[in-house]
Structure formats: structure tokens, C-alpha cells
Amino acid sequence: MNSILSDSFKADFTNSVKNLYLEALEQARRDMSITKEYLTVIETMEYMQISRSTLNKWLLEGLSIYRIDNKQYIKKSELHNFIDQHQV
């Protein structure tokens, strides 16, 4: 049985669905970090949209970091307090 849809339409449709799925997955990852109390270093950088060097500077300026085994965590409430303390 021949398909009614062209191959290019099928390919475009498949790519569109794949892109929607990837966008939804990325949004879910961002949403998950919003509800977490402790963020990893990478999650903190993504959450604040900052580079590693900026985060390192904040740590030198007094932002607390917690180390468990080889993982490092930043408490979200302390991150917010740190930002509030640097209000201009």
C-alpha cells in the first residue's frame, strides 16, 4: 500500500516532533531544578545563567558550597540571599 504523505513531509514531521520532545525535556529539567532545595554546580550555573568563573567569584565573595563525597551543592535559599545582599 502506497503512502499518501511524501517522504519530505514525513521527515519534516519527524524532525518537528523530535524537536518538540527535546524542548519539553529541557524545560522539565529546568523546572525540576526550580523545586530542588540544593543545586549542583552545573544546575546553579544553568539556573542563574552564569559561567563557572562567575560562580567561582561568588564563592570567593562568600557564597557557601556544600561538599558530599565528590559532589558540590549550593543551597538555593543561600544563593538567593547572596544575590539579595549584592543589590545595588
Backbone bond lengths (Angstrom), bond angles and torsions (degrees), N, CA, C in turn:
res aa  C-N    CA-C-N  psi(-1)  N-CA   C-N-CA  omega(-1)  CA-C   N-CA-C  phi
1 M - - - 1.439 - - 1.539 108.77 -
2 N 1.297 116.17 129.10 1.459 121.70 -179.85 1.525 111.34 -79.38
3 S 1.309 115.84 145.58 1.456 121.98 179.31 1.521 110.21 -82.94
4 I 1.324 115.88 144.01 1.463 121.18 179.28 1.531 110.00 -79.22
5 L 1.296 116.86 -29.09 1.452 121.66 -176.00 1.530 111.01 -87.47
6 S 1.320 115.29 142.02 1.468 119.32 179.03 1.524 109.98 -74.13
7 D 1.311 114.96 159.47 1.464 120.36 178.97 1.525 111.63 -63.69
8 S 1.321 116.65 -37.16 1.465 118.69 -179.81 1.532 110.61 -68.56
9 F 1.330 117.79 -36.21 1.473 120.25 176.64 1.523 109.81 -65.16
10 K 1.319 117.11 -43.04 1.468 120.80 178.49 1.520 110.62 -60.32
11 A 1.324 117.22 -43.72 1.462 121.54 -179.69 1.530 110.53 -65.06
12 D 1.337 117.01 -44.78 1.469 120.93 178.45 1.528 110.72 -62.40
13 F 1.318 116.36 -42.93 1.461 121.03 -179.63 1.533 110.43 -63.84
14 T 1.329 116.33 -44.70 1.458 121.07 179.15 1.528 110.64 -61.44
15 N 1.316 117.37 -44.03 1.470 120.97 178.32 1.524 111.67 -64.30
16 S 1.326 117.02 -39.42 1.467 120.75 178.82 1.520 111.33 -63.70
17 V 1.319 116.74 -44.27 1.461 121.04 179.10 1.527 109.73 -64.85
18 K 1.311 116.57 -42.41 1.469 120.62 179.21 1.525 110.49 -61.40
19 N 1.333 117.99 -44.90 1.457 121.73 179.53 1.524 111.75 -64.18
20 L 1.331 116.95 -40.82 1.468 120.65 176.41 1.518 111.06 -61.24
21 Y 1.312 116.24 -42.59 1.466 121.51 178.54 1.520 110.68 -61.57
22 L 1.337 117.29 -46.12 1.459 121.25 -179.10 1.530 111.45 -64.97
23 E 1.323 117.25 -39.29 1.466 121.00 177.24 1.528 110.89 -64.80
24 A 1.332 116.83 -42.68 1.470 120.97 178.91 1.524 110.57 -64.89
25 L 1.301 116.95 -39.02 1.459 121.49 178.57 1.526 110.71 -64.68
26 E 1.318 116.60 -44.02 1.470 120.64 178.83 1.527 110.88 -64.78
27 Q 1.325 117.76 -40.87 1.464 121.14 177.52 1.520 110.75 -63.73
28 A 1.316 117.60 -39.96 1.466 121.14 177.85 1.531 110.45 -63.31
29 R 1.323 117.39 -38.88 1.472 120.62 177.18 1.524 110.51 -63.89
30 R 1.345 117.13 -41.86 1.464 120.28 177.72 1.525 110.67 -65.25
31 D 1.327 116.90 -43.03 1.460 121.20 179.44 1.521 110.96 -62.28
32 M 1.317 117.01 -38.11 1.457 120.60 -179.64 1.527 110.64 -63.63
33 S 1.324 117.15 -39.06 1.465 118.93 -179.78 1.522 111.37 -70.76
34 I 1.313 118.22 -21.60 1.461 121.28 177.99 1.519 110.57 -68.33
35 T 1.328 118.08 -35.23 1.456 121.35 -176.25 1.526 113.53 -90.35
36 K 1.319 117.96 -8.25 1.463 120.91 -179.09 1.525 110.36 -79.08
37 E 1.336 116.60 144.92 1.462 121.02 177.69 1.528 111.31 -81.82
38 Y 1.328 117.18 -36.88 1.464 122.53 179.54 1.520 108.78 -116.44
39 L 1.330 115.81 135.62 1.459 121.44 179.81 1.524 109.43 -115.00
40 T 1.316 115.91 145.08 1.456 119.66 172.06 1.530 107.80 -72.33
41 V 1.310 116.94 170.86 1.461 121.20 178.94 1.529 109.92 -59.15
42 I 1.302 117.32 -45.58 1.469 121.13 -179.22 1.525 110.40 -65.09
43 E 1.336 117.78 -43.58 1.462 120.47 178.07 1.528 111.09 -62.47
44 T 1.329 116.85 -37.44 1.459 121.06 178.25 1.524 110.52 -63.54
45 M 1.332 116.42 -44.53 1.467 120.09 179.40 1.527 110.76 -63.21
46 E 1.335 117.26 -40.69 1.458 120.58 178.43 1.525 110.65 -68.54
47 Y 1.315 117.01 -43.49 1.463 122.93 -178.48 1.533 111.07 -61.24
48 M 1.339 116.59 -42.29 1.464 121.43 -177.91 1.528 112.72 -93.86
49 Q 1.329 116.49 -7.06 1.467 122.74 -178.02 1.532 110.50 55.64
50 I 1.334 114.42 53.32 1.464 121.65 -179.87 1.527 109.56 -127.39
51 S 1.324 114.96 163.79 1.470 120.68 177.78 1.521 110.02 -86.84
52 R 1.315 115.31 169.76 1.464 120.52 177.44 1.531 110.69 -64.36
53 S 1.327 117.12 -36.77 1.467 119.31 -179.75 1.532 111.21 -66.45
54 T 1.321 117.76 -36.45 1.468 120.66 175.97 1.517 110.20 -65.59
55 L 1.320 117.15 -43.94 1.468 120.14 178.26 1.533 110.18 -61.65
56 N 1.315 117.25 -42.80 1.467 120.15 177.58 1.528 111.12 -59.50
57 K 1.321 116.75 -40.29 1.463 120.95 177.91 1.530 109.96 -62.23
58 W 1.333 116.98 -44.02 1.468 121.16 179.08 1.527 110.69 -62.26
59 L 1.332 116.57 -38.23 1.465 120.06 178.66 1.526 110.25 -64.76
60 L 1.323 117.22 -39.33 1.468 120.98 176.84 1.529 111.37 -67.16
61 E 1.341 116.19 -28.38 1.462 121.31 -179.88 1.531 112.41 -84.71
62 G 1.337 117.11 0.11 1.461 119.00 173.00 1.516 117.14 120.29
63 L 1.310 118.97 -2.39 1.466 119.79 175.92 1.526 108.87 -65.54
64 S 1.314 116.35 129.64 1.465 120.66 -177.56 1.522 111.78 -78.60
65 I 1.332 114.51 148.04 1.463 121.18 175.61 1.525 107.26 -134.69
66 Y 1.310 115.89 141.15 1.461 122.22 -179.34 1.515 108.41 -110.79
67 R 1.326 115.59 135.73 1.458 120.34 -178.74 1.528 108.87 -117.55
68 I 1.317 115.86 124.16 1.462 122.45 174.82 1.525 106.25 -127.25
69 D 1.308 114.99 118.69 1.465 120.86 -171.92 1.529 107.74 54.95
70 N 1.320 118.03 -123.05 1.464 120.87 179.60 1.518 112.99 -102.05
71 K 1.326 117.18 7.87 1.466 121.55 -179.76 1.512 110.30 -98.39
72 Q 1.327 116.40 145.00 1.456 122.62 176.93 1.523 109.03 -117.53
73 Y 1.336 115.71 137.26 1.456 121.30 -177.72 1.518 110.51 -130.46
74 I 1.318 115.23 150.05 1.458 121.89 175.21 1.523 106.97 -123.93
75 K 1.334 114.86 129.02 1.458 120.27 -179.98 1.528 108.41 -75.56
76 K 1.322 115.29 127.48 1.454 120.21 -173.73 1.526 112.38 -60.39
77 S 1.331 117.53 -40.36 1.468 119.55 -179.36 1.531 110.64 -64.57
78 E 1.330 117.55 -35.68 1.460 120.95 177.22 1.527 110.97 -69.81
79 L 1.309 116.85 -34.14 1.461 121.32 175.45 1.529 109.97 -63.20
80 H 1.330 116.12 -45.03 1.469 120.48 179.16 1.528 110.61 -64.75
81 N 1.329 116.92 -41.05 1.465 120.64 177.46 1.526 111.05 -62.50
82 F 1.323 116.31 -41.41 1.467 121.26 178.33 1.524 110.09 -59.19
83 I 1.313 116.62 -45.31 1.475 121.03 179.83 1.525 109.23 -63.78
84 D 1.336 117.09 -44.69 1.467 120.70 -179.90 1.523 111.83 -60.74
85 Q 1.322 117.66 -36.48 1.467 121.71 179.76 1.523 112.16 -68.30
86 H 1.304 117.56 -19.04 1.467 121.74 -178.25 1.521 112.18 -104.58
87 Q 1.311 115.17 22.50 1.469 119.42 177.73 1.531 109.66 -68.35
88 V 1.313 116.05 139.04 1.465 119.58 -178.96 1.506 110.92 -99.83
